[in-house]
Amino acid sequence: MDLKQLKYDEKGLIPAVVQDFYTKEVLTVAYMNEESLDITIREGKTCFWSRSRQELWRKGETSGNYQRVVSIKADCDGDALVVEVIKDGPACHTGAESCFFNSIFEDETVARFSLEALYELLVGRNEERPANSYTTYLFEKGKEKILKKVGEECTEVIIGAMKNSREETIYEISDLCYHVLVLMVAEGITIDDIRTELASRHVIDHKVKQETMK
């Protein structure tokens, strides 16, 4: 779509829904004018128009929580935008990852799961250390115990796969993922850290010997 086809309101603004590129979670809804959209495209980081302050503001300019733009799409009418970003930190000024954290209604019959939610749960377990919790037990035993469990689960995955048991392999991979997440929390490694590392790698079409990291 040509930028000239976008439809701004009577104040020269267009709503922009900012979405996490990886998780697809809606982070915030802000407004852009022609200038802020131009800056966003040129700089590759989100820039909005503040309706309250009546001025341009670059997300992360004071907090350091920049949002690197991956794509910008307009809806069918050209009067709203979806901006996919890779965020350098929390999107909300409160410190929350997303501005949308006040639940009004949720269908409890619909199962919701994500690695991010599990990671946050494990962070809570590490901070609170509730009694009679296996996760608490792992954190209290420390890195040596956690590493031992990661090693054991790696072996179980191999055994399940060698047996050509899809069900058992899925079960053991799930156990491995859980224990790796526990290790990550213990070491202060976030899911975004892993995403960034994976995103930095390039696919090659020939086999090369892995060199020792320095």
N, C-alpha and C positions, 0 to 999 in steps of 0.2 A: 504493500500500500504506500502511495506517495504521501509524504507528511502533509501536503497541502489538502489532502482529503479528510484529515482529522477535524472533528467538530468540537470546538471549545464552547463553553457556556457563555452567558452574557458578561461574565467577569473575565473571560479569556482563560478559563481553567478547564482542565480535563482530569477526571479521577484516575489514579494509578494504583492498582492492586499489586502490592509487592509480595512475591512468592519465593520461597526457598527453592533453589534449583534442584537440590538433592532430594529433600523430603516432600516437596510440593505443599508444605504448610504455608498458609497465608500469614505473612509477618506483620503487615500494616496496610492501611489505605491512606494515601496522601494525594496531593494535587500538584499538577504540573501546569505551567504555561509554556508558550512557545520557546521562551528563553531557557527555562530550566530543562526542558526536553532536549534542546540543542546541546546544552552543557552535559547532560547525562550521556548523550550519544558520543560526543567528542572526548569526554574524559573517561568514559567507561565505568563511572560510578554514579549512583543515584543523586540527583539534585531535585529539590521540590520547591514549590512556592508556599510559604507560610501565610495562611489566611489571617491568623491572629496578629502576626508581626508585620504583615505586608512587605515581606522581603524574601529573597532567595535563601535557601539553606541546603547545604550539602550534608547528607547523612554521614555522620562520623567525624565531622569537622572538629568538634570539641571532644567527643568521647573516644574517637579512634575506631569506632565500630562501623567501618565503611561497608558498603554493599556494592560488590563488583558485578556489573551487569552482564548477564549471559545472553538474554534476548528481551525484546520488547514487541508485544503483539497488541493489535487493536481488535476490538470486537467487530461484529458484522456491520454495525451502524457507524463505527469510527468515532464513537463518543466516550470510550473508556479504554484504558490500557491495562495489560498485565505485564509486569516487569519481573522476570526471573533473575534472581541474584545469588551470588555466593557471598555470604555474610562473614565479616571478620569478627563479629561479636553479637551480643544481644540486639534485637531490633527495637525493643521498647525502652523508653527512657527510665522505666522502673527497674530495669535490669533483667526483665523476662525475655526469653528467646523470641516470643511473639507478643504483639499487642493484644491478641485475642486469647485471653486466659480467664475471662469471667464467664463461667458456664451458666446459661439460662435454661437450656433443655438438652437432654441427651438420652437417646433411646438405649436403655440398658440391655435390651435384647440383642443389640448388635455388638459383636465382639470386636474390640479394638486392640491392636498390638503393633508395636514398632520397636526396633532396636533402640531408638532414642528414648522411648518410654521405659524400657527395661534398664537402660544405662542410668537414667535419672533415679529409678527405684533403687539400684545398687548404690548410687551415691548417697541416697538417704539412709540406706542400711549401714553404710560405713560411718556416717556422721552420728546416727542415733544408737547403733548397736543394740537393737531389741533382743530380748532374751528368747531362747528357744528357736533361733533362726540359724539355718545352715550357712547363710551368707555371713552373718555375724561371726560364726565359728571360723570361717575361712579368714576373715579380716583379722580376727584376734590371734590366729595361729601365725599369720604373717606370710611374707613372700615365699618362703621355702615350701610351705604347705600348698599355697596356691599354684606354684610352679609344678609341684608334684602332681596335682590334680590335672593340670593342663597336659602334662606328659602322659598321664594315664588315659585321658580322653582321646588324645591323638592315637594312641595304640588301639583303643576301642573302635575308632573310626576305620582304621586300617583293617582290623579283623572283620568288621561288618561288611566292608567293601569287598574283601577277599572272599567272603562267603556268598557274594552276589545277592545279599539280602538288602533290598532297597529300604524296607521298613526299618531294619536295624541300623542301617547307615544313616538314615535321616534322624533317628533317635539319638545316635551317638554324636552326630554333627551338632545337633541342638545342645547337647551337654557340653561339647567343646566350645561352642559359641558363648554359652553362659559363663564358663570358667575363664575364657579369654577376656570377656567383659569385666569380670571381677578383677583380673590382673590389670586391665587398663585403668580401672578406678583406683586401684592400689598404687599404680605408678603415675597417676595424674595424666593419663593419655586419654584424649577425647575421641569421639567418633569422627569429628571434623578433622582431627589430626590424621586419621587413617585415610579419610576421603582425599585430603590434600595430597598425601603421599601417593596414593593410587592415581590421582589425576595428573601428577607430575611425571608419571612413567609413560614411555612410548612403546607402542606395539612394534615389534620387529619381525621380519619374515624369515630370519635365519637364526640358527641356534648359536649362541655365543657362551663362552664360559663365564660364569659370574665371578666378578672380581671382588676381592675383599674390600669392604667399605672402610674408608679411612676417616 
